[in-house]
Amino acid sequence: DRIRFSSAILPKWARRTKSLDALLPILYLRGLSTGDFQEALSALLGKDAPNLSPSAITRLTGEWQGEYERWQARALSARHYVYVWADGVYLQARMEDQAECMLVLIGATPEGRKELVGFQTGVRESAQSWRELLVEVKRRGLTIPPRIAVGDGALGFWKALDELFPGTHHQRCWLHKTANVLNKVPKSVQPGMKVALREIYLAPTRAQAEVAVDLFEEAYGARYPKAVECVRKDQRALLAFYDWPAEHWIHLRTTNPIESVFATVRHRTVRTKGSLSPTTARLMVFKLVMAAARSWRRLMGENQLPKVIAGVRFKDGTEIIPMPTN
């Protein structure tokens, strides 16, 4: 009798690995044309690499378009995101100078997993662009508002968020705020000022953080009032993370979940020459983000998330336990 060989590594009928599927959009974004794929990959797959002809690559991009459309139309009625991070990302990857910004929304589930919630092109500072994204997300069933949102202060996102999810708290991103503050002072002052800003957001309690803000003003207020005002005007939103579990502070202080993902995408696209239409760029970046999402780490202290959902209050990262009245 004939014996059928069954691989323990590759699934049946697999002609192309998943890692190769992730490599194709990367190469496309780096400027490789469809006609050059077979030559470029021949060193890895052999001289007669199958399924890498220009027509095959064109069909593959069509499959990506269908995957993107299905993802954009997916139902969100069963989803709940405790925290969300919002940012507008400019890639300049084979896109025209007037190319629009990529609006990105990432959420944390009650289990502590991070998911890509919304993704589309728009204007980063425009409240209308963010409103369209949030309306679309809400239309597909996301009715439970996030507990807190993290983002840059320059975004029109905040105005749109207050209109559609008015109960969501605001947390300004310290990564963006630090960059904005340092841009207002000479380079010779920036190292010392950066250390002073770290003393604020790394303080163990809100009271100590507020003292650090006062010391920051005493040190730099006379010579650099614009830098101090940049911190003072958003002080409440910058220190909002103190009202949430201490285990989550590292996640809530910045939009790092978005920045870390797109840092790799930027690295792969910054040297790319040529022109890429916004539609194709959006599709290619979507594939790269979904490939990166497989390796996203869960939130630290996920056991605290049920308490956050239940409305338990925290002070300086510690749960407030109400004392019974005698």
matplotlib code that plots the C-alpha trace (Angstrom):
import matplotlib.pyplot as plt

x = [0.0, 1.1, 2.0, 1.2, 3.8, 2.5, 4.7, 4.7, 6.0, 4.1, 0.3, -1.1, -0.7, 1.4, 3.4, 4.4, 5.2, 3.5, 6.8, 7.1, 3.6, 4.8, 7.9, 6.1, 4.4, 7.7, 9.6, 6.8, 6.9, 10.7, 10.3, 10.6, 8.4, 6.2, 8.4, 11.5, 10.2, 11.3, 14.8, 15.1, 13.9, 15.7, 18.6, 16.2, 13.7, 15.8, 16.1, 12.7, 10.8, 7.1, 4.1, 6.2, 5.4, 4.1, 0.6, 0.8, 1.9, -0.9, -3.4, -1.9, -2.4, -6.0, -6.3, -4.9, -7.5, -10.3, -8.8, -8.6, -12.2, -13.4, -11.4, -12.9, -16.4, -16.0, -18.6, -17.4, -20.6, -18.9, -15.7, -14.8, -11.6, -10.6, -7.8, -7.2, -4.2, -4.6, -2.0, -1.5, 1.4, 3.2, 5.3, 6.4, 6.8, 6.7, 3.8, 3.3, 4.3, 0.6, -0.2, -2.6, -1.8, -2.5, -4.9, -4.4, -6.5, -5.2, -7.3, -6.6, -9.1, -10.3, -7.9, -4.9, -4.4, -3.8, -5.7, -5.8, -9.3, -9.3, -7.0, -7.6, -6.2, -7.1, -5.7, -3.8, -5.0, -8.5, -11.3, -13.5, -11.1, -11.0, -14.8, -15.3, -13.0, -14.8, -18.3, -17.4, -16.1, -19.3, -21.5, -20.1, -21.1, -18.5, -20.9, -19.0, -16.7, -13.0, -12.1, -9.2, -7.6, -3.9, -2.8, -0.9, -2.3, -2.3, -4.8, -8.4, -9.0, -9.9, -12.8, -14.2, -13.8, -15.7, -18.6, -18.8, -17.5, -18.0, -17.2, -13.7, -10.8, -7.9, -4.2, -1.7, 1.3, 4.6, 6.6, 5.0, 4.9, 8.6, 9.4, 7.2, 8.8, 12.4, 11.7, 11.1, 14.6, 18.2, 19.9, 22.4, 19.5, 17.6, 19.6, 19.0, 15.4, 14.7, 15.9, 13.7, 10.7, 11.5, 11.4, 7.8, 6.3, 8.4, 7.4, 5.8, 2.8, 0.7, 1.7, 5.4, 4.8, 3.2, 6.1, 8.4, 6.4, 6.8, 10.6, 10.6, 9.0, 11.4, 14.4, 13.2, 10.3, 12.4, 14.3, 12.0, 8.4, 7.0, 8.4, 7.0, 3.6, 3.6, 3.7, 1.4, -1.5, -1.9, -0.8, -4.0, -4.2, -0.5, -0.9, -4.2, -2.4, -2.1, -5.8, -5.2, -3.4, 0.4, 1.0, -0.6, 1.4, 4.1, 1.4, -0.7, 2.1, 2.8, 1.4, 4.3, 2.0, 1.6, 5.1, 6.8, 4.8, 5.3, 9.0, 9.6, 7.4, 9.2, 12.5, 11.5, 10.1, 12.2, 14.7, 12.1, 12.2, 9.4, 5.7, 3.0, -0.7, -2.4, -4.7, -1.8, 0.2, -2.7, -3.1, 0.6, 0.9, -2.2, -0.5, 2.7, 0.7, -1.3, 1.9, 3.4, 0.2, 1.0, 3.9, 2.3, 2.8, -0.1, -0.5, 1.3, -1.0, -3.9, -5.5, -6.3, -8.4, -11.6, -11.4, -11.0, -14.0, -16.0, -15.3, -12.9, -11.1, -7.4, -5.2, -1.5, -1.8, -3.3, -6.9, -9.1, -10.8, -13.8, -13.9, -17.3, -19.0, -19.6]
y = [0.0, 3.5, 5.7, 9.4, 11.6, 14.3, 17.1, 18.1, 21.5, 22.7, 22.5, 20.6, 22.2, 25.0, 26.6, 29.8, 30.3, 32.9, 34.7, 35.1, 36.6, 39.2, 39.7, 40.6, 43.8, 44.9, 44.5, 46.3, 49.2, 49.3, 50.1, 46.7, 46.5, 43.5, 42.5, 42.2, 39.9, 36.7, 37.9, 39.3, 36.2, 33.6, 33.5, 32.4, 30.2, 29.0, 30.3, 29.0, 30.5, 29.6, 32.0, 35.1, 36.3, 39.9, 38.6, 36.5, 39.5, 41.6, 38.9, 38.8, 42.6, 42.1, 39.5, 42.0, 44.5, 42.0, 41.2, 44.9, 45.5, 42.5, 43.8, 47.3, 45.8, 43.5, 43.7, 45.2, 44.7, 41.9, 43.9, 46.0, 48.1, 49.3, 51.6, 53.1, 54.8, 57.2, 58.8, 60.1, 58.6, 60.1, 57.5, 59.2, 55.8, 56.1, 58.5, 62.0, 65.1, 65.9, 62.3, 62.1, 60.9, 57.4, 57.6, 54.7, 53.5, 50.6, 49.2, 47.0, 44.2, 43.1, 40.2, 42.6, 42.0, 44.8, 45.0, 47.3, 48.9, 51.5, 52.5, 54.9, 58.0, 61.5, 64.7, 64.3, 67.5, 67.4, 66.7, 65.8, 63.0, 61.5, 61.9, 59.9, 57.1, 57.0, 57.2, 54.2, 52.2, 53.1, 52.2, 48.7, 48.1, 49.5, 51.1, 50.7, 53.7, 53.1, 54.1, 56.2, 57.3, 58.2, 60.6, 63.7, 67.0, 68.4, 65.9, 66.8, 63.4, 64.8, 66.9, 64.0, 61.7, 64.0, 64.1, 60.4, 58.8, 61.7, 59.5, 58.6, 60.2, 61.9, 61.1, 63.1, 61.3, 62.2, 61.2, 63.8, 66.4, 66.0, 66.5, 69.6, 71.1, 70.5, 72.1, 75.4, 75.6, 75.6, 72.3, 73.0, 73.1, 70.1, 67.3, 68.9, 69.8, 66.2, 64.9, 67.4, 66.2, 62.6, 63.5, 64.6, 61.6, 59.0, 60.4, 57.7, 59.9, 62.7, 65.0, 64.4, 64.9, 68.3, 69.3, 68.3, 70.5, 73.4, 72.8, 72.7, 76.1, 77.5, 76.2, 77.2, 79.7, 82.9, 82.1, 79.6, 80.5, 78.9, 75.5, 75.8, 76.9, 73.9, 71.7, 73.7, 74.0, 70.2, 69.3, 67.7, 65.4, 64.6, 63.3, 61.5, 58.1, 58.3, 57.5, 54.1, 50.9, 51.4, 48.3, 50.1, 53.4, 52.2, 51.7, 54.8, 57.4, 57.3, 56.1, 53.6, 50.8, 52.8, 54.3, 50.9, 49.3, 52.1, 52.5, 49.3, 50.4, 53.8, 52.1, 49.9, 52.8, 55.9, 55.2, 54.2, 56.1, 56.6, 57.3, 55.2, 56.0, 56.6, 53.6, 51.2, 52.7, 52.2, 48.6, 47.8, 49.4, 47.5, 44.2, 45.2, 46.2, 43.0, 41.0, 42.9, 42.4, 38.7, 39.6, 42.3, 41.8, 41.8, 44.5, 44.1, 43.6, 42.3, 41.1, 44.8, 45.2, 43.7, 46.2, 49.1, 47.8, 47.6, 51.2, 50.6, 53.9, 54.2, 56.8, 56.9, 53.5, 51.8, 50.6, 52.8, 50.4, 52.1, 51.8, 50.7, 53.2, 52.2]
z = [0.0, -0.7, 2.3, 2.1, 3.6, 6.0, 7.1, 10.7, 9.8, 6.7, 6.2, 3.3, -0.1, 1.2, -1.6, 0.2, 3.9, 6.0, 6.5, 2.7, 2.6, 5.1, 3.1, -0.2, 1.0, 2.7, -0.6, -2.5, -0.1, -0.4, -4.0, -5.7, -8.8, -9.5, -12.4, -10.1, -7.5, -9.1, -9.7, -6.2, -4.4, -6.6, -4.2, -1.5, -3.4, -6.3, -9.9, -10.9, -8.0, -8.4, -8.0, -8.2, -11.7, -12.1, -12.7, -9.5, -7.5, -8.9, -7.9, -4.4, -4.0, -5.0, -2.3, 0.2, -0.9, -0.2, 3.2, 4.0, 3.0, 5.1, 8.1, 7.7, 7.6, 10.6, 13.4, 16.7, 18.7, 20.8, 21.3, 24.3, 24.6, 28.1, 26.8, 23.4, 21.8, 19.0, 16.7, 13.2, 11.4, 8.4, 6.6, 3.4, 1.8, -2.0, -1.4, -2.9, -0.9, -0.4, 0.8, 3.7, 7.2, 8.5, 11.4, 13.8, 16.7, 18.9, 21.8, 24.8, 25.4, 28.9, 28.5, 28.1, 24.4, 22.0, 18.7, 15.7, 16.0, 13.3, 10.4, 7.6, 5.9, 6.9, 8.3, 11.6, 13.2, 11.7, 14.1, 11.1, 10.0, 13.5, 13.8, 10.6, 12.0, 15.3, 13.7, 11.5, 14.5, 16.5, 13.5, 13.4, 17.0, 19.4, 21.9, 25.2, 25.6, 26.5, 30.0, 28.9, 25.7, 25.1, 22.4, 21.3, 22.3, 18.8, 17.5, 16.5, 18.0, 21.4, 20.1, 18.2, 21.2, 23.5, 20.9, 20.4, 23.6, 26.2, 29.2, 28.1, 30.1, 28.5, 28.9, 26.9, 25.5, 27.3, 24.3, 22.1, 25.0, 25.7, 22.0, 21.9, 25.0, 23.9, 20.5, 22.3, 23.8, 22.5, 22.0, 24.8, 27.3, 26.0, 27.9, 31.3, 30.5, 29.4, 32.7, 34.6, 32.5, 33.4, 37.1, 36.6, 34.9, 36.8, 40.2, 42.4, 43.3, 41.8, 44.6, 43.9, 40.2, 40.9, 43.0, 40.1, 37.8, 40.2, 40.3, 36.5, 36.4, 38.9, 36.9, 33.4, 33.8, 33.6, 30.5, 28.7, 29.6, 26.5, 27.4, 30.9, 29.6, 27.2, 30.3, 32.5, 30.1, 29.8, 33.4, 34.3, 31.2, 31.5, 35.1, 34.5, 34.6, 38.4, 38.7, 37.1, 38.2, 38.7, 36.6, 33.6, 33.9, 31.5, 28.9, 29.5, 29.6, 25.9, 22.6, 22.4, 21.2, 18.0, 17.8, 18.3, 15.6, 13.0, 13.9, 12.0, 9.1, 8.9, 8.9, 6.0, 4.0, 4.7, 2.0, -0.6, -3.9, -6.4, -5.9, -4.4, -4.5, -1.1, -1.7, -2.3, 0.6, 2.9, 1.8, 2.1, 5.6, 6.7, 5.8, 7.7, 10.8, 10.8, 10.5, 13.4, 15.5, 15.8, 18.1, 20.2, 23.9, 26.4, 28.9, 32.2, 35.2, 33.1, 36.4, 37.2, 34.0, 35.5, 38.3, 35.9, 33.9, 37.1, 37.9, 40.9, 41.7, 42.1, 43.7, 42.8, 41.2, 44.3, 44.6, 46.9, 49.3, 50.9, 54.7, 56.1, 58.3, 61.9]

ax = plt.figure().add_subplot(projection="3d")
ax.plot(x, y, z, "-o")
ax.set_aspect("equal")
plt.show()
